[in-house]
Amino acid sequence: SLLESCNLYMLVTFWSINYLSNRENFLEKIKKLLEEVKVELTPEQTLIYWQDKNLTEELRTREIDEKVSEISAVKELREFLTFFMRDLARGKDLVAEGRDMGSVVFPWAKFKIFLTACPEIRAIRRYQETILSAQGKRTYEEILENLKKRDELDTQREVSPLAVPEGAYIIDTSYLSLEEVLSKILEFIKK
């Protein structure tokens, strides 16, 4: 199973933009809304269902992408979602993907892999993903600017800043194929 933390933070950002203009009792409102959510961990992705609708692809919009770092910096929200994700993972074999999975959410993980790539390569990859999805209306330049901004915000945030987890195997994927990255990961695990 795959647990993608970004989908949960994008869901909260979606609610924040569309339903929670008043930030009073923000965390309590989020907790209540999460009671109505079904999260399905599949081998390919983390699926998010709310109000009998699969929102997974709908969460990948420019507006959400631009605000997710701001919302995810809220200390109480990060703490709550950390425990929420741990509950989702309980009793499951899974791969957890996210900016603080190995450092904060699952610091005891048996294997920690930190994938990195230069912003320009990451922007090309994201741009190619958006072309294939319903959200293909963003330019490469917009994506690159957003990635750089998110990296800066995430590395400088007070709570759970983006950092290489202790004991992580670091792979720069900038000029590696998917198969080469997978090979390096499997080699690390075998060792």
Rosetta constraint file for C-alpha pairs under 8 A:
AtomPair CA 1 CA 41 HARMONIC 5.24 0.50
AtomPair CA 1 CA 42 HARMONIC 4.77 0.50
AtomPair CA 1 CA 43 HARMONIC 4.32 0.50
AtomPair CA 1 CA 44 HARMONIC 7.41 0.50
AtomPair CA 1 CA 45 HARMONIC 7.71 0.50
AtomPair CA 1 CA 92 HARMONIC 7.63 0.50
AtomPair CA 1 CA 93 HARMONIC 6.65 0.50
AtomPair CA 1 CA 94 HARMONIC 4.64 0.50
AtomPair CA 1 CA 95 HARMONIC 6.27 0.50
AtomPair CA 2 CA 41 HARMONIC 5.52 0.50
AtomPair CA 2 CA 42 HARMONIC 5.77 0.50
AtomPair CA 2 CA 43 HARMONIC 5.33 0.50
AtomPair CA 2 CA 44 HARMONIC 6.40 0.50
AtomPair CA 2 CA 45 HARMONIC 5.47 0.50
AtomPair CA 2 CA 46 HARMONIC 6.03 0.50
AtomPair CA 2 CA 94 HARMONIC 5.61 0.50
AtomPair CA 2 CA 95 HARMONIC 4.94 0.50
AtomPair CA 2 CA 96 HARMONIC 5.87 0.50
AtomPair CA 2 CA 97 HARMONIC 7.34 0.50
AtomPair CA 3 CA 41 HARMONIC 6.07 0.50
AtomPair CA 3 CA 45 HARMONIC 7.00 0.50
AtomPair CA 3 CA 46 HARMONIC 5.57 0.50
AtomPair CA 3 CA 85 HARMONIC 7.96 0.50
AtomPair CA 3 CA 89 HARMONIC 7.76 0.50
AtomPair CA 3 CA 94 HARMONIC 6.99 0.50
AtomPair CA 3 CA 95 HARMONIC 6.23 0.50
AtomPair CA 3 CA 96 HARMONIC 4.65 0.50
AtomPair CA 3 CA 97 HARMONIC 6.05 0.50
AtomPair CA 4 CA 8 HARMONIC 7.52 0.50
AtomPair CA 4 CA 45 HARMONIC 6.94 0.50
AtomPair CA 4 CA 46 HARMONIC 5.72 0.50
AtomPair CA 4 CA 96 HARMONIC 6.06 0.50
AtomPair CA 4 CA 97 HARMONIC 4.85 0.50
AtomPair CA 4 CA 98 HARMONIC 6.01 0.50
AtomPair CA 5 CA 9 HARMONIC 6.54 0.50
AtomPair CA 5 CA 85 HARMONIC 7.68 0.50
AtomPair CA 5 CA 96 HARMONIC 7.59 0.50
AtomPair CA 5 CA 97 HARMONIC 6.36 0.50
AtomPair CA 5 CA 98 HARMONIC 5.23 0.50
AtomPair CA 5 CA 99 HARMONIC 7.98 0.50
AtomPair CA 5 CA 101 HARMONIC 7.85 0.50
AtomPair CA 6 CA 10 HARMONIC 5.93 0.50
AtomPair CA 6 CA 98 HARMONIC 6.32 0.50
AtomPair CA 7 CA 11 HARMONIC 6.08 0.50
AtomPair CA 7 CA 46 HARMONIC 7.00 0.50
AtomPair CA 7 CA 47 HARMONIC 7.97 0.50
AtomPair CA 7 CA 48 HARMONIC 7.45 0.50
AtomPair CA 7 CA 56 HARMONIC 7.14 0.50
AtomPair CA 7 CA 59 HARMONIC 7.42 0.50
AtomPair CA 8 CA 12 HARMONIC 6.37 0.50
AtomPair CA 8 CA 48 HARMONIC 7.94 0.50
AtomPair CA 8 CA 81 HARMONIC 7.96 0.50
AtomPair CA 9 CA 13 HARMONIC 6.16 0.50
AtomPair CA 9 CA 68 HARMONIC 6.51 0.50
AtomPair CA 9 CA 71 HARMONIC 7.58 0.50
AtomPair CA 9 CA 72 HARMONIC 6.17 0.50
AtomPair CA 10 CA 14 HARMONIC 5.99 0.50
AtomPair CA 10 CA 59 HARMONIC 5.95 0.50
AtomPair CA 10 CA 60 HARMONIC 7.58 0.50
AtomPair CA 10 CA 64 HARMONIC 6.35 0.50
AtomPair CA 10 CA 65 HARMONIC 7.51 0.50
AtomPair CA 10 CA 68 HARMONIC 5.98 0.50
AtomPair CA 11 CA 15 HARMONIC 6.32 0.50
AtomPair CA 11 CA 59 HARMONIC 6.41 0.50
AtomPair CA 12 CA 16 HARMONIC 6.05 0.50
AtomPair CA 12 CA 30 HARMONIC 7.04 0.50
AtomPair CA 12 CA 71 HARMONIC 7.66 0.50
AtomPair CA 13 CA 17 HARMONIC 6.12 0.50
AtomPair CA 13 CA 64 HARMONIC 6.06 0.50
AtomPair CA 13 CA 67 HARMONIC 6.81 0.50
AtomPair CA 13 CA 68 HARMONIC 5.68 0.50
AtomPair CA 13 CA 71 HARMONIC 6.17 0.50
AtomPair CA 14 CA 18 HARMONIC 6.08 0.50
AtomPair CA 14 CA 59 HARMONIC 6.66 0.50
AtomPair CA 14 CA 64 HARMONIC 6.23 0.50
AtomPair CA 15 CA 19 HARMONIC 5.11 0.50
AtomPair CA 15 CA 20 HARMONIC 6.09 0.50
AtomPair CA 16 CA 20 HARMONIC 4.62 0.50
AtomPair CA 16 CA 21 HARMONIC 6.36 0.50
AtomPair CA 17 CA 21 HARMONIC 6.62 0.50
AtomPair CA 17 CA 64 HARMONIC 7.87 0.50
AtomPair CA 20 CA 26 HARMONIC 7.55 0.50
AtomPair CA 22 CA 26 HARMONIC 7.80 0.50
AtomPair CA 25 CA 29 HARMONIC 6.29 0.50
AtomPair CA 26 CA 30 HARMONIC 6.27 0.50
AtomPair CA 27 CA 31 HARMONIC 6.14 0.50
AtomPair CA 27 CA 76 HARMONIC 7.18 0.50
AtomPair CA 27 CA 77 HARMONIC 6.35 0.50
AtomPair CA 28 CA 32 HARMONIC 6.26 0.50
AtomPair CA 29 CA 33 HARMONIC 6.20 0.50
AtomPair CA 30 CA 34 HARMONIC 6.05 0.50
AtomPair CA 31 CA 35 HARMONIC 6.54 0.50
AtomPair CA 32 CA 36 HARMONIC 7.28 0.50
AtomPair CA 33 CA 37 HARMONIC 6.91 0.50
AtomPair CA 36 CA 50 HARMONIC 6.39 0.50
AtomPair CA 36 CA 51 HARMONIC 7.29 0.50
AtomPair CA 37 CA 48 HARMONIC 7.02 0.50
AtomPair CA 37 CA 49 HARMONIC 5.69 0.50
AtomPair CA 37 CA 50 HARMONIC 4.89 0.50
AtomPair CA 37 CA 51 HARMONIC 7.59 0.50
AtomPair CA 38 CA 48 HARMONIC 6.10 0.50
AtomPair CA 38 CA 49 HARMONIC 5.02 0.50
AtomPair CA 38 CA 50 HARMONIC 6.55 0.50
AtomPair CA 39 CA 46 HARMONIC 6.89 0.50
AtomPair CA 39 CA 47 HARMONIC 5.75 0.50
AtomPair CA 39 CA 48 HARMONIC 4.94 0.50
AtomPair CA 39 CA 49 HARMONIC 6.36 0.50
AtomPair CA 40 CA 46 HARMONIC 5.83 0.50
AtomPair CA 40 CA 47 HARMONIC 5.00 0.50
AtomPair CA 40 CA 48 HARMONIC 6.59 0.50
AtomPair CA 41 CA 45 HARMONIC 6.44 0.50
AtomPair CA 41 CA 46 HARMONIC 4.76 0.50
AtomPair CA 41 CA 47 HARMONIC 6.40 0.50
AtomPair CA 42 CA 46 HARMONIC 6.08 0.50
AtomPair CA 42 CA 47 HARMONIC 7.43 0.50
AtomPair CA 46 CA 56 HARMONIC 7.79 0.50
AtomPair CA 47 CA 54 HARMONIC 7.06 0.50
AtomPair CA 47 CA 55 HARMONIC 7.68 0.50
AtomPair CA 47 CA 56 HARMONIC 5.57 0.50
AtomPair CA 48 CA 54 HARMONIC 5.79 0.50
AtomPair CA 48 CA 55 HARMONIC 5.61 0.50
AtomPair CA 48 CA 56 HARMONIC 5.24 0.50
AtomPair CA 49 CA 53 HARMONIC 5.28 0.50
AtomPair CA 49 CA 54 HARMONIC 4.41 0.50
AtomPair CA 49 CA 55 HARMONIC 5.77 0.50
AtomPair CA 49 CA 56 HARMONIC 7.44 0.50
AtomPair CA 50 CA 54 HARMONIC 6.62 0.50
AtomPair CA 50 CA 55 HARMONIC 6.84 0.50
AtomPair CA 55 CA 59 HARMONIC 6.13 0.50
AtomPair CA 56 CA 60 HARMONIC 7.53 0.50
AtomPair CA 57 CA 133 HARMONIC 7.71 0.50
AtomPair CA 57 CA 134 HARMONIC 7.61 0.50
AtomPair CA 59 CA 64 HARMONIC 6.86 0.50
AtomPair CA 60 CA 64 HARMONIC 6.75 0.50
AtomPair CA 60 CA 65 HARMONIC 6.85 0.50
AtomPair CA 60 CA 135 HARMONIC 6.82 0.50
AtomPair CA 61 CA 65 HARMONIC 6.05 0.50
AtomPair CA 61 CA 135 HARMONIC 6.21 0.50
AtomPair CA 62 CA 66 HARMONIC 6.06 0.50
AtomPair CA 62 CA 138 HARMONIC 7.40 0.50
AtomPair CA 63 CA 67 HARMONIC 6.48 0.50
AtomPair CA 64 CA 68 HARMONIC 5.75 0.50
AtomPair CA 65 CA 69 HARMONIC 7.90 0.50
AtomPair CA 65 CA 146 HARMONIC 7.65 0.50
AtomPair CA 66 CA 146 HARMONIC 6.58 0.50
AtomPair CA 67 CA 71 HARMONIC 6.43 0.50
AtomPair CA 68 CA 72 HARMONIC 5.87 0.50
AtomPair CA 69 CA 73 HARMONIC 6.12 0.50
AtomPair CA 69 CA 150 HARMONIC 6.03 0.50
AtomPair CA 69 CA 153 HARMONIC 6.61 0.50
AtomPair CA 69 CA 154 HARMONIC 6.61 0.50
AtomPair CA 70 CA 74 HARMONIC 7.41 0.50
AtomPair CA 70 CA 153 HARMONIC 7.87 0.50
AtomPair CA 72 CA 77 HARMONIC 7.00 0.50
AtomPair CA 72 CA 78 HARMONIC 6.39 0.50
AtomPair CA 73 CA 77 HARMONIC 7.88 0.50
AtomPair CA 73 CA 78 HARMONIC 7.06 0.50
AtomPair CA 73 CA 154 HARMONIC 7.74 0.50
AtomPair CA 73 CA 157 HARMONIC 6.29 0.50
AtomPair CA 73 CA 158 HARMONIC 7.54 0.50
AtomPair CA 73 CA 159 HARMONIC 6.59 0.50
AtomPair CA 74 CA 78 HARMONIC 6.27 0.50
AtomPair CA 74 CA 159 HARMONIC 7.75 0.50
AtomPair CA 75 CA 79 HARMONIC 6.25 0.50
AtomPair CA 75 CA 159 HARMONIC 5.81 0.50
AtomPair CA 76 CA 80 HARMONIC 6.13 0.50
AtomPair CA 77 CA 81 HARMONIC 6.02 0.50
AtomPair CA 78 CA 82 HARMONIC 6.00 0.50
AtomPair CA 78 CA 159 HARMONIC 7.67 0.50
AtomPair CA 78 CA 160 HARMONIC 7.89 0.50
AtomPair CA 79 CA 83 HARMONIC 6.68 0.50
AtomPair CA 80 CA 84 HARMONIC 6.17 0.50
AtomPair CA 81 CA 85 HARMONIC 5.93 0.50
AtomPair CA 82 CA 86 HARMONIC 6.27 0.50
AtomPair CA 82 CA 104 HARMONIC 7.72 0.50
AtomPair CA 82 CA 105 HARMONIC 5.40 0.50
AtomPair CA 83 CA 87 HARMONIC 6.18 0.50
AtomPair CA 83 CA 105 HARMONIC 7.72 0.50
AtomPair CA 84 CA 88 HARMONIC 6.34 0.50
AtomPair CA 85 CA 89 HARMONIC 6.20 0.50
AtomPair CA 85 CA 105 HARMONIC 7.49 0.50
AtomPair CA 86 CA 90 HARMONIC 6.14 0.50
AtomPair CA 86 CA 105 HARMONIC 6.98 0.50
AtomPair CA 86 CA 106 HARMONIC 7.64 0.50
AtomPair CA 89 CA 93 HARMONIC 7.67 0.50
AtomPair CA 89 CA 94 HARMONIC 7.19 0.50
AtomPair CA 96 CA 101 HARMONIC 6.36 0.50
AtomPair CA 97 CA 101 HARMONIC 6.39 0.50
AtomPair CA 99 CA 162 HARMONIC 5.82 0.50
AtomPair CA 99 CA 163 HARMONIC 7.79 0.50
AtomPair CA 100 CA 104 HARMONIC 5.40 0.50
AtomPair CA 100 CA 105 HARMONIC 6.42 0.50
AtomPair CA 100 CA 160 HARMONIC 6.63 0.50
AtomPair CA 100 CA 161 HARMONIC 7.52 0.50
AtomPair CA 100 CA 162 HARMONIC 6.18 0.50
AtomPair CA 100 CA 163 HARMONIC 7.30 0.50
AtomPair CA 100 CA 165 HARMONIC 7.91 0.50
AtomPair CA 101 CA 105 HARMONIC 4.74 0.50
AtomPair CA 101 CA 106 HARMONIC 5.53 0.50
AtomPair CA 101 CA 107 HARMONIC 7.30 0.50
AtomPair CA 102 CA 106 HARMONIC 5.17 0.50
AtomPair CA 102 CA 107 HARMONIC 4.96 0.50
AtomPair CA 102 CA 108 HARMONIC 7.66 0.50
AtomPair CA 102 CA 109 HARMONIC 6.65 0.50
AtomPair CA 102 CA 112 HARMONIC 5.81 0.50
AtomPair CA 102 CA 113 HARMONIC 7.90 0.50
AtomPair CA 102 CA 165 HARMONIC 5.52 0.50
AtomPair CA 102 CA 168 HARMONIC 7.82 0.50
AtomPair CA 103 CA 107 HARMONIC 5.00 0.50
AtomPair CA 103 CA 163 HARMONIC 7.28 0.50
AtomPair CA 103 CA 164 HARMONIC 7.15 0.50
AtomPair CA 103 CA 165 HARMONIC 4.47 0.50
AtomPair CA 103 CA 166 HARMONIC 6.98 0.50
AtomPair CA 104 CA 160 HARMONIC 6.74 0.50
AtomPair CA 107 CA 165 HARMONIC 7.61 0.50
AtomPair CA 111 CA 168 HARMONIC 7.33 0.50
AtomPair CA 111 CA 189 HARMONIC 7.12 0.50
AtomPair CA 112 CA 165 HARMONIC 7.28 0.50
AtomPair CA 112 CA 167 HARMONIC 6.89 0.50
AtomPair CA 112 CA 168 HARMONIC 4.58 0.50
AtomPair CA 112 CA 169 HARMONIC 6.25 0.50
AtomPair CA 113 CA 168 HARMONIC 5.18 0.50
AtomPair CA 113 CA 169 HARMONIC 4.79 0.50
AtomPair CA 113 CA 170 HARMONIC 5.98 0.50
AtomPair CA 113 CA 171 HARMONIC 7.40 0.50
AtomPair CA 113 CA 185 HARMONIC 7.53 0.50
AtomPair CA 114 CA 164 HARMONIC 6.50 0.50
AtomPair CA 114 CA 165 HARMONIC 7.60 0.50
AtomPair CA 114 CA 168 HARMONIC 6.06 0.50
AtomPair CA 114 CA 169 HARMONIC 5.97 0.50
AtomPair CA 114 CA 170 HARMONIC 4.72 0.50
AtomPair CA 114 CA 171 HARMONIC 6.25 0.50
AtomPair CA 115 CA 170 HARMONIC 6.00 0.50
AtomPair CA 115 CA 171 HARMONIC 5.04 0.50
AtomPair CA 115 CA 172 HARMONIC 6.03 0.50
AtomPair CA 115 CA 173 HARMONIC 6.57 0.50
AtomPair CA 116 CA 170 HARMONIC 7.40 0.50
AtomPair CA 116 CA 171 HARMONIC 6.20 0.50
AtomPair CA 116 CA 172 HARMONIC 4.81 0.50
AtomPair CA 116 CA 173 HARMONIC 5.94 0.50
AtomPair CA 116 CA 174 HARMONIC 7.33 0.50
AtomPair CA 117 CA 121 HARMONIC 6.51 0.50
AtomPair CA 117 CA 122 HARMONIC 6.23 0.50
AtomPair CA 117 CA 172 HARMONIC 5.30 0.50
AtomPair CA 117 CA 173 HARMONIC 5.21 0.50
AtomPair CA 117 CA 174 HARMONIC 4.44 0.50
AtomPair CA 118 CA 122 HARMONIC 6.34 0.50
AtomPair CA 118 CA 174 HARMONIC 6.00 0.50
AtomPair CA 119 CA 123 HARMONIC 5.99 0.50
AtomPair CA 119 CA 144 HARMONIC 6.63 0.50
AtomPair CA 119 CA 147 HARMONIC 6.82 0.50
AtomPair CA 119 CA 148 HARMONIC 6.70 0.50
AtomPair CA 120 CA 124 HARMONIC 6.32 0.50
AtomPair CA 120 CA 144 HARMONIC 6.40 0.50
AtomPair CA 121 CA 125 HARMONIC 6.29 0.50
AtomPair CA 121 CA 174 HARMONIC 6.05 0.50
AtomPair CA 122 CA 126 HARMONIC 6.12 0.50
AtomPair CA 122 CA 144 HARMONIC 7.82 0.50
AtomPair CA 122 CA 174 HARMONIC 7.72 0.50
AtomPair CA 123 CA 127 HARMONIC 5.92 0.50
AtomPair CA 123 CA 140 HARMONIC 6.38 0.50
AtomPair CA 123 CA 143 HARMONIC 5.68 0.50
AtomPair CA 123 CA 144 HARMONIC 4.93 0.50
AtomPair CA 123 CA 147 HARMONIC 7.05 0.50
AtomPair CA 124 CA 128 HARMONIC 6.19 0.50
AtomPair CA 124 CA 140 HARMONIC 6.61 0.50
AtomPair CA 125 CA 129 HARMONIC 6.28 0.50
AtomPair CA 126 CA 130 HARMONIC 6.22 0.50
AtomPair CA 126 CA 143 HARMONIC 7.24 0.50
AtomPair CA 127 CA 131 HARMONIC 6.33 0.50
AtomPair CA 127 CA 136 HARMONIC 7.78 0.50
AtomPair CA 127 CA 138 HARMONIC 7.35 0.50
AtomPair CA 127 CA 139 HARMONIC 7.12 0.50
AtomPair CA 127 CA 140 HARMONIC 5.75 0.50
AtomPair CA 127 CA 143 HARMONIC 6.86 0.50
AtomPair CA 128 CA 132 HARMONIC 6.61 0.50
AtomPair CA 129 CA 133 HARMONIC 6.41 0.50
AtomPair CA 130 CA 134 HARMONIC 7.10 0.50
AtomPair CA 130 CA 135 HARMONIC 5.45 0.50
AtomPair CA 130 CA 136 HARMONIC 4.43 0.50
AtomPair CA 130 CA 137 HARMONIC 7.53 0.50
AtomPair CA 130 CA 138 HARMONIC 7.43 0.50
AtomPair CA 131 CA 135 HARMONIC 7.10 0.50
AtomPair CA 131 CA 136 HARMONIC 4.32 0.50
AtomPair CA 131 CA 137 HARMONIC 7.63 0.50
AtomPair CA 132 CA 136 HARMONIC 6.88 0.50
AtomPair CA 138 CA 142 HARMONIC 6.41 0.50
AtomPair CA 138 CA 143 HARMONIC 6.86 0.50
AtomPair CA 139 CA 143 HARMONIC 6.38 0.50
AtomPair CA 140 CA 144 HARMONIC 6.10 0.50
AtomPair CA 141 CA 145 HARMONIC 6.12 0.50
AtomPair CA 142 CA 146 HARMONIC 6.12 0.50
AtomPair CA 143 CA 147 HARMONIC 6.10 0.50
AtomPair CA 144 CA 148 HARMONIC 6.25 0.50
AtomPair CA 145 CA 149 HARMONIC 6.19 0.50
AtomPair CA 146 CA 150 HARMONIC 6.05 0.50
AtomPair CA 147 CA 151 HARMONIC 6.07 0.50
AtomPair CA 148 CA 152 HARMONIC 6.22 0.50
AtomPair CA 149 CA 153 HARMONIC 6.19 0.50
AtomPair CA 150 CA 154 HARMONIC 5.83 0.50
AtomPair CA 151 CA 155 HARMONIC 5.99 0.50
AtomPair CA 151 CA 162 HARMONIC 7.88 0.50
AtomPair CA 152 CA 156 HARMONIC 6.17 0.50
AtomPair CA 153 CA 157 HARMONIC 5.87 0.50
AtomPair CA 154 CA 161 HARMONIC 5.56 0.50
AtomPair CA 154 CA 162 HARMONIC 5.43 0.50
AtomPair CA 155 CA 161 HARMONIC 4.85 0.50
AtomPair CA 155 CA 162 HARMONIC 4.57 0.50
AtomPair CA 155 CA 163 HARMONIC 6.89 0.50
AtomPair CA 156 CA 161 HARMONIC 6.07 0.50
AtomPair CA 156 CA 162 HARMONIC 7.75 0.50
AtomPair CA 157 CA 161 HARMONIC 5.23 0.50
AtomPair CA 164 CA 168 HARMONIC 6.77 0.50
AtomPair CA 169 CA 188 HARMONIC 7.58 0.50
AtomPair CA 171 CA 181 HARMONIC 7.57 0.50
AtomPair CA 171 CA 184 HARMONIC 7.92 0.50
AtomPair CA 172 CA 176 HARMONIC 7.93 0.50
AtomPair CA 173 CA 177 HARMONIC 7.57 0.50
AtomPair CA 173 CA 181 HARMONIC 6.62 0.50
AtomPair CA 176 CA 180 HARMONIC 5.70 0.50
AtomPair CA 176 CA 181 HARMONIC 6.27 0.50
AtomPair CA 177 CA 181 HARMONIC 6.32 0.50
AtomPair CA 178 CA 182 HARMONIC 6.18 0.50
AtomPair CA 179 CA 183 HARMONIC 6.07 0.50
AtomPair CA 180 CA 184 HARMONIC 6.27 0.50
AtomPair CA 181 CA 185 HARMONIC 6.27 0.50
AtomPair CA 182 CA 186 HARMONIC 6.14 0.50
AtomPair CA 183 CA 187 HARMONIC 6.04 0.50
AtomPair CA 184 CA 188 HARMONIC 6.17 0.50
AtomPair CA 185 CA 189 HARMONIC 6.28 0.50
AtomPair CA 186 CA 190 HARMONIC 6.13 0.50
AtomPair CA 187 CA 191 HARMONIC 6.38 0.50
